[in-house]
Amino acid sequence: MNNAALFLTGLVAVLHVYFLVLETFLWTKPYGMRVFKLTSERAEMTKSLAMNQGLYNGFLAAGLVWGMMAGTDGQTIKVFFLSCVIVAGIFGAATANRKILWVQAVPGALALALVCAAGR
């Protein structure tokens, strides 16, 4: 169970590094605009907001990696950051795009369930 929890937590961290890159560096590039269905004008207008959002995703990834590296002492850290991922995913799904629920909140919830089960 612990290996599955670590694997899924790592996967959530990698997803958030991907979100960081996408929102911080690729927002105004063809790939980023295609992913977010943006026009070049809209991408330019929202670039600084996306970079800020990307930075927060990087913090989530860093927190998850920190929790993973802390071993058994990282249980609380992983629970906290996975909970943040879930809340952010639910909020994003409610306010921006429902797909965020499946891409962010569900993997976070699955990882959190495994982390909590492994911690018992």
KEKE-3310 file (N, C-alpha, C; in steps of 0.2 Angstrom, whole numbers, plus 5000, padded with zeros to 4 digits):
npx = (5004:5010:5019:5011:5004:5015:5018:5007:5006:5018:5015:5004:5012:5021:5011:5008:5020:5020:5008:5013:5024:5016:5007:5016:5026:5022:5010:5007:5011:5009:5005:5001:4990:4982:4979:4972:4962:4963:4963:4976:4976:4969:4977:4989:4983:4980:4992:5000:4992:4991:5004:5006:4997:5003:5015:5009:5005:5017:5022:5013:5018:5031:5029:5023:5033:5042:5036:5036:5050:5052:5049:5042:5040:5034:5021:5010:5013:5011:4997:4992:4996:4991:4977:4976:4978:4966:4956:4959:4957:4943:4938:4943:4936:4923:4923:4930:4932:4925:4933:4944:4941:4943:4956:4964:4958:4952:4964:4971:4963:4963:4976:4977:4968:4975:4987:4983:4978:4989:4996:4991)
npy = (4994:5006:5009:5011:5022:5031:5031:5036:5049:5054:5055:5064:5075:5076:5079:5092:5099:5098:5106:5118:5121:5122:5133:5143:5144:5140:5146:5156:5150:5140:5126:5128:5137:5129:5119:5126:5132:5145:5161:5170:5184:5183:5175:5183:5193:5187:5182:5185:5182:5168:5164:5166:5157:5146:5146:5143:5130:5124:5126:5117:5105:5105:5104:5091:5083:5086:5081:5067:5065:5066:5054:5043:5053:5063:5061:5070:5081:5077:5074:5087:5094:5086:5088:5102:5101:5094:5103:5114:5109:5106:5119:5125:5117:5121:5134:5137:5126:5110:5099:5100:5094:5081:5080:5085:5085:5072:5063:5068:5065:5051:5048:5054:5046:5033:5037:5040:5027:5020:5025:5020)
npz = (5000:5004:4994:4983:4987:4987:4974:4967:4974:4969:4956:4956:4960:4948:4939:4943:4941:4927:4925:4930:4921:4909:4912:4915:4906:4893:4890:4881:4869:4855:4859:4872:4871:4863:4872:4882:4875:4870:4862:4853:4858:4870:4877:4878:4886:4898:4903:4914:4925:4922:4924:4938:4943:4938:4946:4959:4957:4956:4969:4975:4970:4974:4988:4989:4985:4995:5006:5002:5002:5015:5022:5034:5042:5034:5032:5037:5030:5017:5017:5020:5008:4998:5001:4998:4985:4981:4985:4977:4965:4965:4967:4955:4946:4949:4945:4934:4924:4922:4919:4926:4938:4936:4931:4941:4955:4957:4955:4966:4976:4976:4978:4991:4998:4998:5004:5017:5020:5020:5030:5042)
capx = (5000:5014:5022:5005:5003:5021:5018:5001:5008:5023:5011:5001:5017:5023:5006:5008:5025:5017:5004:5018:5027:5011:5005:5021:5031:5019:5003:5006:5014:5003:5003:4997:4984:4977:4976:4967:4957:4964:4966:4983:4975:4967:4983:4993:4980:4980:4998:5003:4988:4993:5011:5005:4994:5008:5019:5006:5005:5024:5022:5010:5022:5037:5026:5022:5040:5045:5032:5038:5057:5053:5048:5036:5038:5031:5013:5006:5015:5008:4990:4991:4997:4986:4971:4976:4977:4959:4952:4960:4954:4936:4937:4944:4930:4917:4924:4933:4931:4924:4938:4949:4939:4945:4963:4967:4955:4952:4970:4973:4959:4965:4982:4976:4965:4981:4992:4980:4977:4996:4998:4988)
capy = (5000:5012:5010:5013:5029:5035:5032:5041:5055:5056:5056:5071:5080:5077:5083:5099:5102:5099:5112:5124:5123:5124:5140:5148:5145:5138:5149:5160:5146:5136:5121:5130:5140:5124:5115:5130:5134:5152:5165:5174:5190:5181:5172:5188:5197:5183:5179:5186:5178:5161:5163:5166:5151:5141:5146:5140:5123:5122:5125:5111:5100:5105:5102:5084:5080:5087:5075:5061:5064:5065:5047:5042:5060:5067:5059:5076:5085:5074:5075:5094:5096:5083:5091:5108:5099:5093:5109:5118:5105:5107:5126:5126:5114:5125:5141:5138:5120:5104:5094:5101:5090:5074:5080:5087:5083:5065:5060:5070:5062:5044:5048:5055:5039:5029:5040:5039:5020:5017:5028:5016)
capz = (5000:5004:4987:4978:4989:4985:4967:4966:4976:4964:4949:4957:4960:4941:4935:4945:4938:4921:4925:4931:4914:4904:4913:4916:4900:4887:4890:4875:4864:4851:4863:4878:4868:4861:4878:4886:4870:4870:4856:4855:4861:4876:4880:4880:4891:4904:4904:4921:4929:4921:4927:4945:4944:4937:4952:4964:4955:4957:4976:4977:4968:4979:4995:4989:4985:5002:5010:5000:5004:5023:5024:5038:5045:5029:5032:5038:5024:5011:5018:5019:5001:4994:5002:4995:4978:4980:4986:4971:4959:4966:4965:4948:4942:4950:4943:4927:4919:4925:4917:4931:4943:4934:4930:4947:4961:4957:4956:4972:4981:4976:4982:4998:5001:4998:5009:5023:5022:5021:5037:5048)
cpx = (5004:5017:5017:5004:5009:5020:5013:5003:5013:5020:5007:5006:5020:5017:5006:5014:5023:5013:5008:5021:5022:5009:5010:5025:5027:5012:5002:5009:5008:5000:4998:4990:4979:4975:4971:4962:4957:4966:4973:4982:4973:4973:4987:4990:4980:4987:5001:4999:4990:5000:5010:5002:4999:5013:5016:5006:5012:5025:5019:5015:5028:5034:5025:5029:5043:5042:5035:5046:5057:5051:5042:5035:5034:5023:5009:5007:5011:5000:4988:4991:4992:4979:4970:4975:4969:4955:4953:4957:4946:4934:4937:4938:4924:4917:4926:4931:4930:4929:4943:4948:4943:4953:4967:4964:4955:4958:4973:4969:4961:4971:4981:4973:4971:4986:4989:4979:4984:4999:4996:4992)
cpy = (5006:5014:5013:5021:5033:5036:5037:5048:5058:5058:5063:5076:5081:5081:5090:5103:5103:5106:5119:5126:5125:5131:5145:5149:5144:5142:5152:5156:5142:5130:5123:5133:5135:5120:5119:5133:5142:5155:5168:5180:5188:5179:5178:5192:5194:5180:5179:5182:5170:5159:5162:5159:5145:5140:5142:5132:5120:5122:5119:5105:5099:5102:5094:5081:5081:5081:5068:5059:5063:5059:5047:5049:5065:5065:5065:5080:5083:5075:5082:5096:5093:5086:5098:5107:5098:5099:5114:5115:5106:5114:5127:5123:5118:5132:5142:5132:5114:5099:5094:5096:5083:5074:5082:5084:5076:5062:5062:5066:5054:5044:5049:5049:5034:5031:5038:5031:5017:5020:5024:5011)
cpz = (5000:4997:4982:4980:4987:4978:4965:4968:4971:4958:4950:4957:4952:4937:4937:4942:4930:4920:4926:4924:4909:4906:4914:4910:4893:4886:4883:4868:4861:4856:4869:4876:4866:4867:4882:4881:4870:4863:4858:4859:4869:4880:4883:4886:4898:4906:4911:4926:4928:4925:4935:4947:4943:4943:4958:4963:4957:4965:4978:4975:4973:4986:4995:4988:4991:5006:5008:5002:5012:5026:5028:5042:5040:5028:5032:5032:5018:5011:5017:5011:4996:4995:4999:4987:4976:4980:4980:4965:4959:4964:4958:4944:4943:4946:4936:4922:4923:4924:4923:4937:4942:4933:4936:4954:4962:4959:4963:4978:4982:4980:4989:5002:5002:5004:5016:5025:5023:5028:5043:5050)
residu = (MET:ASN:ASN:ALA:ALA:LEU:PHE:LEU:THR:GLY:LEU:VAL:ALA:VAL:LEU:HIS:VAL:TYR:PHE:LEU:VAL:LEU:GLU:THR:PHE:LEU:TRP:THR:LYS:PRO:TYR:GLY:MET:ARG:VAL:PHE:LYS:LEU:THR:SER:GLU:ARG:ALA:GLU:MET:THR:LYS:SER:LEU:ALA:MET:ASN:GLN:GLY:LEU:TYR:ASN:GLY:PHE:LEU:ALA:ALA:GLY:LEU:VAL:TRP:GLY:MET:MET:ALA:GLY:THR:ASP:GLY:GLN:THR:ILE:LYS:VAL:PHE:PHE:LEU:SER:CYS:VAL:ILE:VAL:ALA:GLY:ILE:PHE:GLY:ALA:ALA:THR:ALA:ASN:ARG:LYS:ILE:LEU:TRP:VAL:GLN:ALA:VAL:PRO:GLY:ALA:LEU:ALA:LEU:ALA:LEU:VAL:CYS:ALA:ALA:GLY:ARG)
# end
